[in-house]
Amino acid sequence: MKKAGIWYPYAQMKNLELNYKVESAKGVYLQLSNGQRLIDAISSWWAVIHGYGHPELDQAVTEQLKRVAHVMLGGLVNEPAERLAQKLVEITPPGLNHVFFGDSGSVGVEIALKMAVQYWFNQGVPQKSRMVALRKAYHGDTTGCMSVCDPEDGMHALFQDILRKQFFVDAPNCAPDGKTDDVEADVRKLESLFQAHHQEIAGFILEPLLQAAGGFNMYSPVYLKKVRALCDKYQILLLCDEVATGFGRTGSLFASNQADITPDIMILGKGLTAGYMGHSATLATDKIFEAFYSDRPEHAFMHGPTFMGNPLACAIALKSIEVFQREDYLKKIKVIENILKTHLLSFHSEKVKAIRVLGATGVIEFFHKKDLKGAQDFAAKQGVWLRPFNTYLYTMPPYIISEEELLKVIEVMKLWVLTQY
Ligand SMILES: *Cc1c(COP(=O)(O)O)cnc(C)c1O
């Protein structure tokens, strides 16, 4: 038996080795207690988009601390939350005018699912209560979220019998810049499901353009555009989970922008607070909001995470967005994408199943899980923090990464293929 203490995530505790203790971090670098310095090539689960210890973000925290660290949103107004809601309405696709805060991505998704179901309930159509999701989807680890993750490969297969039964459709095969034929084939699968079951379906939830933790599947904005039209045709709400894709990861501020669509509900997390603390925002259109806005108390949305609208989190998010826009991060992301395309997509090896790049995301897919055994320690020895999972070795670096640092990350990923297994 191990000594009492932290129960670590996604790990068999019996085999877990903990060799990396972080003492401090600055920019893209993690400073370990053993004196080593690692480039964090995955932005602490994709959240630390400005790198660590960004002076302006640090200052935003300290200034907010002098005023108030936390105050409930139940009946009390705070300025950072008010301003952040305004800002999010301004920068997200047009029509998303209402912001419900939560304290993590999973909670943001739960809020979105509950909102979609109650939308139909309030309209007097309670039979529309199930969700459609994509295979290879990942939407979080709480029970509502688990029910819309890939039912077999999504880590949560064990719980299938206790989760709400949702509908699943094959993950889109159409590559980001692929042929329209492929898009049509993907869309047909979705339409036949909608046709058969729309009377029971409240909404369709997806990760736009990039299915992240469920397998780094990247697909065409044309699919997304057609999904929007199909959802309208069959009266199904469209829920875009932009927890991973939001704030630039796929090359535009939000992935939805590339298809020029407005989802009915959109979820933001991870990069929202730049990795400083957990927070999420679930945005809804007027159409959704108005279904709750009535003289009947039972039409109200009965939800309220303790830390929703936390002033520190909102102050950080506001500063993060300000820096993102002022310093033209979309340009930085374009540079990252070009480097990834030049140096990763050109790489070929029979040991590799596929290589994909979209925005500031690059992934090498292997044939077998065992092909990545030891890859994390190997990369760390070379000065790079990677956390491969399943058959994926990937990078999602902080956007402030320099060309030289990014080239090093790519080099280490390739070196693993060339020399190690
Ligand atoms: C990470 C993630 C979540 C869950 O966010 P947490 O903050 O870990 O709860 C939900 N959806 C997507 C697409 C994610 O990548």
Residues whose N, C-alpha, C, O or C-beta is under 5 A from the ligand:
A	BS01	LIG	S104 G105 S106 V107 Y138 H139 G140 E207 A212 D241 V243 A244 G269
